[in-house]
Amino acid sequence: MKKAALHNLGCKVNAYETEAMQEMLEKAGYEIVPFKEGADLYVINTCTVTNIADRKSRQMLHRARKMNPDAVVVAAGCYVQAKEKEIQVDDCIDIVLGNNKKQNLIEALEEYERTHNADCNVTENEKNAKDQENDRRAEIKMEEIGKTKEYENLHLTKPGDHTRAYIKVQDGCNQFCTYCIIPYARGRVRSRSMEDVLDEVRTLADNGYKEVVLTGIHLSSYGIDFDKEYHLLELIRAVHEIDGIERIRLGSLEPGIITEEFAEGIAKLPKMCPHFHLSLQSGCDATLKRMNRRYTSSEYAEKCELLRKYFPNPALTTDVIVGFPGETEEEFKESYDFVDSIDFYETHIFKYSRREGTKAAVMPDQVDEQIKAKRSAQLIELGEKKRAAYEQSFRGKEVEVLVEEDLELNGKEVQIGHTKEYMKIALETNENLKNSIVKVQIGKDSQIIH
């Protein structure tokens, strides 16, 4: 039996796709092994959201080749889609699967094997001549992603996380924020049919999963390609009706999706988790405009208030970019003060990463890396204070925890799970509570950990 090792880089959508490819390999007879030496096949699902992601993608591809020079190395996903010319001359890669081509993994492997076996039957001189004739070593399966309207047909029945299942419902993005390479790597918005989503959720529920996380590259746009209307609320309501699913969580949302109708609608669903990740990127209106974010800071604040109107003490989390081209000290201070005023549970800070091919890459007044680092540190410190304050507000209160795994903590065996707000909780108990939802009192029979 051939051994396959997979490695994922990047977002939850990538993680879903990697798990789907793993299922495909298992069904094809491969044994799945850790990403170490000794595999016959290495599949790396790459990321290109930042320069660091590009570098990590290259490193993992070269690590795979080094671990077994005779293995087949498959490079899939966003990095190879965005860097097609570069990967053509990277001799550590055997097969390239661009976005929307991961569904063809088994077919690509079979084709590679047929070609490779044929090469083994030629003389060394013939082989050398053939190698010189080819411009690249890798077999490339890629399409012009910006023109495709087809949603990639991937499915999961048993994700790696044994209690929580991430469900990819949408791909692509039409926003074209000036800093972001993803629309070029992922293409335009393509939504998965609602019935297909529901079929997968039913299968996962039958297999014991109690929580699903609806995710996508631009989740808020779910269904816009069906009839130019947004259908995320309709999808959430349909998932809510499925027996066995006890929690519904949402991936990253754009502020524009939070309307009175949307907030009121999801608040009426008992399974809905009060945990909302609203992308901000900057609290300064001038910076938001240069980013092409399509809302103002005051409009963003209104969306947060809407969620707080319908949910008691929801966990609001966000992303913020520091050092965007042209960001002055005054603009950073405006952004900092805005973030301070919202009281997020968690704030994920990113230093602006210049991405070739985006409008921001050629903007004047690029910010020095040392200034980015300083601003990042300031916002990280603020974020830690806000997180601690939010968690403190739950001390002594009863919460519901979905128990997920065992862990040794400070020399003691504990069980770990998450609340609906996605606070990580440690329980001291001898009872096996895995994949069950239990009520605990914060500070008495449980504690918040990170």
GINORVEN-V892786 format. One record per pair of residues at least 12 apart in sequence whose C-alpha atoms are under 8 Angstrom apart, sorted by the first residue. I is the first residue (numbers start at 0). J is the second residue. D is the distance in whole Angstrom. If there is no record, write none. Layout:
i->I j->J d->D
i->I j->J d->D
//
This chain:
i->0 j->28 d->7
i->0 j->29 d->6
i->0 j->30 d->7
i->1 j->28 d->8
i->1 j->29 d->5
i->1 j->30 d->6
i->1 j->38 d->8
i->1 j->39 d->6
i->1 j->40 d->8
i->2 j->29 d->6
i->2 j->30 d->5
i->2 j->31 d->6
i->2 j->32 d->6
i->2 j->37 d->8
i->2 j->38 d->5
i->2 j->39 d->5
i->2 j->40 d->6
i->3 j->24 d->8
i->3 j->29 d->6
i->3 j->30 d->6
i->3 j->31 d->5
i->3 j->32 d->6
i->3 j->38 d->6
i->3 j->39 d->6
i->3 j->40 d->5
i->3 j->41 d->6
i->3 j->42 d->8
i->4 j->31 d->6
i->4 j->32 d->5
i->4 j->33 d->6
i->4 j->34 d->5
i->4 j->35 d->8
i->4 j->38 d->6
i->4 j->40 d->6
i->4 j->41 d->5
i->4 j->42 d->6
i->5 j->17 d->7
i->5 j->21 d->7
i->5 j->31 d->8
i->5 j->33 d->8
i->5 j->34 d->6
i->5 j->41 d->6
i->5 j->42 d->5
i->5 j->43 d->6
i->5 j->44 d->8
i->6 j->34 d->7
i->6 j->41 d->8
i->6 j->42 d->6
i->6 j->43 d->5
i->6 j->44 d->6
i->7 j->43 d->6
i->7 j->44 d->5
i->7 j->45 d->7
i->8 j->43 d->8
i->8 j->44 d->6
i->8 j->45 d->5
i->8 j->46 d->6
i->8 j->52 d->8
i->8 j->55 d->8
i->8 j->56 d->7
i->9 j->45 d->7
i->9 j->46 d->5
i->9 j->48 d->8
i->9 j->52 d->7
i->11 j->165 d->7
i->11 j->214 d->7
i->12 j->167 d->6
i->12 j->214 d->7
i->12 j->215 d->6
i->12 j->216 d->7
i->13 j->44 d->7
i->13 j->76 d->8
i->15 j->155 d->8
i->15 j->158 d->8
i->15 j->165 d->6
i->15 j->166 d->7
i->15 j->167 d->7
i->16 j->101 d->8
i->16 j->153 d->7
i->17 j->44 d->6
i->18 j->155 d->7
i->18 j->158 d->6
i->18 j->159 d->7
i->19 j->153 d->6
i->19 j->154 d->6
i->19 j->155 d->6
i->20 j->101 d->7
i->20 j->102 d->7
i->20 j->104 d->7
i->22 j->155 d->7
i->23 j->104 d->8
i->23 j->105 d->7
i->24 j->105 d->7
i->27 j->105 d->7
i->35 j->66 d->7
i->36 j->66 d->5
i->36 j->67 d->6
i->37 j->66 d->7
i->37 j->67 d->6
i->38 j->67 d->7
i->38 j->70 d->7
i->39 j->67 d->8
i->39 j->69 d->8
i->39 j->70 d->5
i->39 j->71 d->6
i->40 j->70 d->5
i->40 j->71 d->5
i->40 j->72 d->6
i->40 j->73 d->8
i->41 j->63 d->6
i->41 j->70 d->7
i->41 j->71 d->6
i->41 j->72 d->5
i->41 j->73 d->6
i->42 j->72 d->6
i->42 j->73 d->5
i->42 j->74 d->6
i->42 j->75 d->7
i->43 j->56 d->8
i->43 j->59 d->7
i->43 j->60 d->7
i->43 j->72 d->8
i->43 j->73 d->6
i->43 j->74 d->5
i->43 j->75 d->6
i->44 j->74 d->6
i->44 j->75 d->5
i->44 j->76 d->5
i->44 j->77 d->8
i->45 j->74 d->7
i->45 j->75 d->6
i->45 j->76 d->5
i->45 j->77 d->6
i->45 j->78 d->5
i->45 j->79 d->7
i->46 j->76 d->7
i->46 j->77 d->5
i->46 j->78 d->5
i->47 j->77 d->6
i->47 j->78 d->5
i->47 j->81 d->7
i->47 j->180 d->8
i->47 j->181 d->8
i->48 j->179 d->7
i->48 j->180 d->7
i->48 j->181 d->7
i->49 j->352 d->6
i->49 j->353 d->8
i->49 j->354 d->7
i->50 j->352 d->6
i->50 j->353 d->7
i->50 j->354 d->7
i->53 j->78 d->6
i->56 j->78 d->7
i->60 j->72 d->7
i->60 j->74 d->7
i->60 j->91 d->7
i->60 j->92 d->7
i->61 j->91 d->6
i->64 j->91 d->6
i->64 j->92 d->8
i->71 j->92 d->8
i->71 j->93 d->6
i->71 j->94 d->8
i->72 j->91 d->7
i->72 j->92 d->5
i->72 j->93 d->5
i->72 j->94 d->6
i->73 j->92 d->6
i->73 j->93 d->6
i->73 j->94 d->5
i->73 j->95 d->6
i->73 j->96 d->7
i->74 j->92 d->7
i->74 j->93 d->8
i->74 j->94 d->6
i->74 j->95 d->5
i->74 j->96 d->6
i->75 j->95 d->6
i->75 j->96 d->4
i->75 j->97 d->6
i->75 j->98 d->7
i->75 j->101 d->7
i->76 j->96 d->7
i->76 j->97 d->5
i->76 j->98 d->5
i->76 j->101 d->8
i->77 j->97 d->7
i->77 j->98 d->7
i->77 j->181 d->8
i->77 j->184 d->5
i->77 j->185 d->7
i->78 j->184 d->8
i->79 j->95 d->7
i->79 j->96 d->8
i->79 j->97 d->6
i->80 j->97 d->5
i->80 j->98 d->7
i->80 j->141 d->7
i->80 j->184 d->6
i->81 j->183 d->7
i->81 j->184 d->5
i->87 j->134 d->8
i->87 j->135 d->5
i->87 j->136 d->7
i->87 j->137 d->7
i->88 j->134 d->8
i->88 j->135 d->6
i->88 j->136 d->8
i->89 j->136 d->8
i->90 j->135 d->8
i->90 j->136 d->6
i->90 j->137 d->7
i->92 j->136 d->7
i->92 j->137 d->6
i->93 j->136 d->6
i->93 j->137 d->4
i->93 j->138 d->6
i->94 j->107 d->7
i->94 j->108 d->8
i->94 j->111 d->8
i->94 j->137 d->5
i->94 j->138 d->5
i->94 j->139 d->6
i->94 j->140 d->8
i->95 j->137 d->7
i->95 j->138 d->6
i->95 j->139 d->5
i->95 j->140 d->6
i->95 j->141 d->8
i->96 j->139 d->6
i->96 j->140 d->5
i->96 j->141 d->6
i->97 j->139 d->8
i->97 j->140 d->6
i->97 j->141 d->5
i->97 j->142 d->7
i->98 j->141 d->7
i->98 j->142 d->8
i->98 j->144 d->7
i->98 j->184 d->7
i->98 j->185 d->6
i->99 j->141 d->8
i->99 j->142 d->8
i->99 j->144 d->8
i->99 j->150 d->7
i->99 j->151 d->5
i->100 j->140 d->7
i->100 j->141 d->7
i->100 j->142 d->8
i->100 j->151 d->7
i->101 j->151 d->8
i->102 j->151 d->7
i->102 j->152 d->6
i->102 j->153 d->6
i->107 j->140 d->8
i->111 j->138 d->8
i->144 j->183 d->8
i->144 j->184 d->7
i->144 j->185 d->6
i->144 j->186 d->5
i->144 j->187 d->8
i->145 j->182 d->8
i->145 j->183 d->7
i->145 j->185 d->7
i->145 j->186 d->4
i->145 j->187 d->6
i->146 j->186 d->7
i->146 j->187 d->8
i->147 j->186 d->7
i->147 j->187 d->8
i->148 j->187 d->7
i->148 j->188 d->8
i->148 j->189 d->6
i->149 j->189 d->7
i->150 j->169 d->8
i->150 j->170 d->7
i->150 j->189 d->5
i->150 j->190 d->6
i->150 j->191 d->6
i->154 j->199 d->7
i->155 j->199 d->7
i->156 j->199 d->7
i->156 j->202 d->6
i->156 j->203 d->6
i->156 j->206 d->8
i->157 j->203 d->7
i->157 j->206 d->7
i->161 j->208 d->7
i->161 j->403 d->7
i->161 j->434 d->8
i->162 j->207 d->8
i->162 j->208 d->5
i->162 j->209 d->6
i->162 j->210 d->7
i->162 j->403 d->6
i->162 j->434 d->6
i->163 j->208 d->6
i->163 j->209 d->7
i->163 j->210 d->5
i->163 j->211 d->6
i->163 j->212 d->7
i->164 j->203 d->8
i->164 j->208 d->7
i->164 j->210 d->6
i->164 j->211 d->5
i->164 j->212 d->6
i->165 j->211 d->6
i->165 j->212 d->5
i->165 j->213 d->6
i->165 j->214 d->7
i->166 j->196 d->8
i->166 j->200 d->8
i->166 j->211 d->7
i->166 j->212 d->6
i->166 j->213 d->5
i->166 j->214 d->6
i->167 j->213 d->6
i->167 j->214 d->5
i->167 j->215 d->5
i->168 j->190 d->6
i->168 j->191 d->5
i->168 j->192 d->8
i->168 j->196 d->7
i->168 j->213 d->7
i->168 j->214 d->6
i->168 j->215 d->6
i->168 j->218 d->8
i->168 j->221 d->7
i->169 j->188 d->7
i->169 j->189 d->6
i->169 j->190 d->4
i->169 j->191 d->6
i->169 j->214 d->7
i->169 j->215 d->5
i->169 j->216 d->6
i->169 j->217 d->7
i->169 j->218 d->6
i->169 j->220 d->8
i->169 j->221 d->6
i->170 j->185 d->7
i->170 j->186 d->8
i->170 j->187 d->8
i->170 j->188 d->6
i->170 j->189 d->5
i->170 j->190 d->6
i->170 j->215 d->6
i->170 j->216 d->5
i->170 j->217 d->7
i->171 j->185 d->5
i->171 j->186 d->5
i->171 j->187 d->5
i->171 j->188 d->4
i->171 j->189 d->6
i->171 j->215 d->8
i->171 j->216 d->6
i->171 j->217 d->7
i->172 j->185 d->7
i->172 j->186 d->6
i->172 j->187 d->5
i->172 j->188 d->5
i->172 j->216 d->7
i->172 j->217 d->6
i->172 j->220 d->8
i->173 j->186 d->8
i->173 j->187 d->5
i->173 j->188 d->6
i->175 j->291 d->7
i->176 j->290 d->6
i->176 j->291 d->5
i->176 j->292 d->6
i->177 j->289 d->7
i->177 j->290 d->5
i->177 j->291 d->6
i->177 j->357 d->6
i->177 j->358 d->5
i->177 j->359 d->5
i->178 j->290 d->7
i->178 j->351 d->8
i->178 j->352 d->8
i->178 j->353 d->7
i->178 j->354 d->7
i->178 j->357 d->6
i->178 j->358 d->7
i->178 j->359 d->5
i->178 j->360 d->7
i->179 j->354 d->7
i->179 j->357 d->6
i->180 j->354 d->6
i->180 j->356 d->7
i->180 j->357 d->6
i->188 j->217 d->8
i->188 j->220 d->7
i->188 j->221 d->8
i->188 j->223 d->8
i->188 j->224 d->7
i->189 j->221 d->8
i->189 j->222 d->8
i->189 j->224 d->6
i->190 j->221 d->6
i->190 j->222 d->6
i->190 j->223 d->8
i->190 j->224 d->7
i->190 j->225 d->8
i->191 j->222 d->8
i->193 j->234 d->7
i->197 j->237 d->8
i->197 j->238 d->6
i->200 j->238 d->7
i->200 j->241 d->8
i->201 j->241 d->7
i->201 j->242 d->8
i->204 j->241 d->8
i->204 j->242 d->7
i->204 j->243 d->5
i->204 j->244 d->6
i->205 j->243 d->7
i->207 j->243 d->7
i->208 j->243 d->7
i->208 j->244 d->7
i->208 j->434 d->8
i->209 j->243 d->6
i->209 j->244 d->5
i->209 j->245 d->5
i->209 j->246 d->6
i->209 j->434 d->7
i->210 j->244 d->6
i->210 j->245 d->6
i->210 j->246 d->5
i->210 j->247 d->6
i->210 j->248 d->7
i->211 j->244 d->7
i->211 j->246 d->6
i->211 j->247 d->5
i->211 j->248 d->6
i->212 j->247 d->6
i->212 j->248 d->5
i->212 j->249 d->5
i->212 j->250 d->7
i->213 j->247 d->8
i->213 j->248 d->6
i->213 j->249 d->5
i->213 j->250 d->6
i->214 j->249 d->6
i->214 j->250 d->5
i->214 j->251 d->7
i->215 j->250 d->7
i->217 j->251 d->8
i->217 j->252 d->7
i->217 j->253 d->8
i->218 j->231 d->8
i->218 j->250 d->7
i->218 j->251 d->7
i->218 j->252 d->6
i->219 j->231 d->7
i->219 j->252 d->6
i->219 j->253 d->6
i->219 j->256 d->6
i->232 j->261 d->6
i->232 j->264 d->7
i->232 j->265 d->7
i->235 j->247 d->8
i->235 j->265 d->8
i->236 j->265 d->8
i->236 j->268 d->8
i->239 j->268 d->7
i->239 j->270 d->7
i->244 j->270 d->8
i->245 j->270 d->6
i->246 j->270 d->5
i->246 j->271 d->6
i->246 j->272 d->6
i->246 j->419 d->8
i->247 j->270 d->6
i->247 j->271 d->5
i->247 j->272 d->6
i->248 j->271 d->6
i->248 j->272 d->5
i->248 j->274 d->7
i->249 j->272 d->8
i->249 j->274 d->8
i->249 j->275 d->7
i->249 j->276 d->8
i->250 j->275 d->8
i->250 j->276 d->7
i->251 j->275 d->7
i->251 j->276 d->5
i->251 j->277 d->6
i->251 j->278 d->7
i->252 j->275 d->7
i->252 j->276 d->6
i->252 j->277 d->5
i->252 j->278 d->6
i->253 j->277 d->6
i->253 j->278 d->6
i->254 j->277 d->6
i->254 j->278 d->7
i->254 j->279 d->8
i->254 j->294 d->8
i->254 j->299 d->6
i->254 j->302 d->6
i->255 j->294 d->8
i->255 j->302 d->8
i->257 j->302 d->6
i->257 j->305 d->8
i->257 j->306 d->8
i->258 j->302 d->7
i->258 j->305 d->8
i->259 j->305 d->7
i->262 j->305 d->7
i->262 j->306 d->6
i->262 j->309 d->7
i->263 j->309 d->6
i->266 j->309 d->6
i->266 j->310 d->7
i->272 j->419 d->5
i->272 j->420 d->6
i->273 j->310 d->7
i->273 j->313 d->5
i->273 j->314 d->6
i->273 j->419 d->6
i->273 j->420 d->6
i->274 j->313 d->6
i->274 j->314 d->5
i->274 j->315 d->6
i->274 j->316 d->8
i->274 j->419 d->7
i->274 j->420 d->5
i->274 j->421 d->7
i->275 j->313 d->8
i->275 j->314 d->6
i->275 j->315 d->5
i->275 j->316 d->6
i->276 j->315 d->6
i->276 j->316 d->5
i->276 j->317 d->5
i->277 j->315 d->7
i->277 j->316 d->6
i->277 j->317 d->5
i->277 j->318 d->8
i->278 j->317 d->5
i->278 j->318 d->5
i->278 j->319 d->8
i->279 j->299 d->8
i->279 j->317 d->6
i->279 j->318 d->6
i->279 j->319 d->6
i->280 j->317 d->8
i->280 j->318 d->6
i->280 j->319 d->4
i->280 j->320 d->5
i->281 j->319 d->6
i->281 j->320 d->6
i->281 j->321 d->8
i->281 j->334 d->6
i->282 j->296 d->6
i->282 j->333 d->6
i->282 j->334 d->4
i->282 j->335 d->7
i->282 j->336 d->8
i->282 j->337 d->5
i->282 j->338 d->6
i->283 j->295 d->8
i->283 j->296 d->7
i->283 j->330 d->6
i->283 j->331 d->7
i->283 j->333 d->5
i->283 j->334 d->5
i->283 j->337 d->8
i->284 j->296 d->6
i->285 j->330 d->8
i->286 j->323 d->8
i->286 j->325 d->8
i->286 j->326 d->7
i->286 j->330 d->7
i->290 j->359 d->8
i->296 j->337 d->8
i->300 j->341 d->7
i->303 j->315 d->8
i->303 j->341 d->8
i->313 j->420 d->7
i->314 j->343 d->7
i->314 j->344 d->6
i->314 j->420 d->5
i->314 j->421 d->8
i->315 j->343 d->5
i->315 j->344 d->5
i->315 j->345 d->7
i->316 j->343 d->5
i->316 j->344 d->6
i->316 j->345 d->5
i->316 j->346 d->6
i->316 j->347 d->8
i->317 j->343 d->7
i->317 j->345 d->7
i->317 j->346 d->5
i->317 j->347 d->6
i->318 j->346 d->6
i->318 j->347 d->5
i->318 j->348 d->6
i->318 j->349 d->7
i->319 j->346 d->7
i->319 j->347 d->6
i->319 j->348 d->5
i->319 j->349 d->6
i->320 j->348 d->6
i->320 j->349 d->5
i->320 j->350 d->6
i->320 j->351 d->6
i->321 j->348 d->7
i->321 j->349 d->6
i->321 j->350 d->5
i->321 j->351 d->6
i->321 j->371 d->6
i->321 j->374 d->6
i->321 j->375 d->6
i->322 j->350 d->6
i->322 j->351 d->5
i->322 j->365 d->8
i->322 j->366 d->5
i->322 j->367 d->8
i->322 j->368 d->8
i->322 j->370 d->7
i->322 j->371 d->5
i->322 j->374 d->8
i->323 j->350 d->8
i->323 j->351 d->5
i->323 j->365 d->7
i->323 j->366 d->7
i->324 j->359 d->7
i->324 j->362 d->6
i->324 j->363 d->7
i->324 j->364 d->5
i->324 j->365 d->4
i->324 j->366 d->6
i->325 j->362 d->8
i->325 j->363 d->7
i->325 j->364 d->5
i->325 j->365 d->6
i->325 j->366 d->7
i->326 j->366 d->7
i->331 j->374 d->8
i->335 j->378 d->7
i->339 j->381 d->7
i->342 j->385 d->6
i->343 j->382 d->8
i->343 j->385 d->6
i->343 j->386 d->7
i->343 j->389 d->8
i->344 j->382 d->8
i->344 j->385 d->6
i->344 j->386 d->5
i->344 j->389 d->6
i->344 j->390 d->8
i->345 j->382 d->6
i->345 j->383 d->8
i->345 j->385 d->7
i->345 j->386 d->6
i->346 j->379 d->7
i->346 j->382 d->5
i->347 j->379 d->8
i->348 j->375 d->6
i->348 j->378 d->7
i->348 j->379 d->7
i->349 j->375 d->7
i->350 j->371 d->6
i->350 j->372 d->7
i->350 j->375 d->7
i->351 j->371 d->8
i->390 j->422 d->8
i->390 j->447 d->8
i->393 j->441 d->7
i->394 j->440 d->8
i->394 j->441 d->5
i->394 j->442 d->6
i->395 j->440 d->6
i->395 j->441 d->5
i->395 j->442 d->6
i->395 j->443 d->7
i->396 j->440 d->5
i->396 j->441 d->6
i->397 j->438 d->6
i->397 j->439 d->5
i->397 j->440 d->4
i->397 j->441 d->6
i->398 j->418 d->7
i->398 j->438 d->6
i->398 j->439 d->6
i->398 j->440 d->6
i->398 j->441 d->7
i->399 j->418 d->6
i->399 j->419 d->7
i->399 j->436 d->6
i->399 j->437 d->5
i->399 j->438 d->4
i->399 j->439 d->6
i->400 j->416 d->6
i->400 j->417 d->5
i->400 j->418 d->5
i->400 j->419 d->7
i->400 j->424 d->7
i->400 j->436 d->5
i->400 j->437 d->5
i->400 j->438 d->6
i->400 j->439 d->7
i->401 j->416 d->5
i->401 j->417 d->6
i->401 j->418 d->7
i->401 j->433 d->8
i->401 j->434 d->6
i->401 j->435 d->6
i->401 j->436 d->4
i->401 j->437 d->7
i->402 j->414 d->7
i->402 j->415 d->6
i->402 j->416 d->4
i->402 j->417 d->7
i->402 j->432 d->6
i->402 j->433 d->5
i->402 j->434 d->5
i->402 j->435 d->6
i->402 j->436 d->6
i->402 j->437 d->8
i->403 j->415 d->6
i->403 j->416 d->5
i->403 j->417 d->8
i->403 j->433 d->5
i->403 j->434 d->6
i->404 j->416 d->7
i->404 j->433 d->6
i->412 j->427 d->7
i->413 j->425 d->6
i->413 j->426 d->5
i->413 j->427 d->5
i->413 j->428 d->7
i->414 j->426 d->5
i->414 j->427 d->7
i->414 j->428 d->7
i->414 j->432 d->8
i->414 j->433 d->8
i->422 j->447 d->7
i->422 j->448 d->8
i->423 j->447 d->6
i->423 j->448 d->6
i->423 j->449 d->6
i->424 j->445 d->6
i->424 j->446 d->6
i->424 j->447 d->5
i->424 j->448 d->6
i->425 j->445 d->6
i->425 j->446 d->5
i->425 j->447 d->6
i->425 j->448 d->7
i->426 j->444 d->6
i->426 j->445 d->5
i->426 j->446 d->7
i->427 j->444 d->7
i->427 j->445 d->7
//
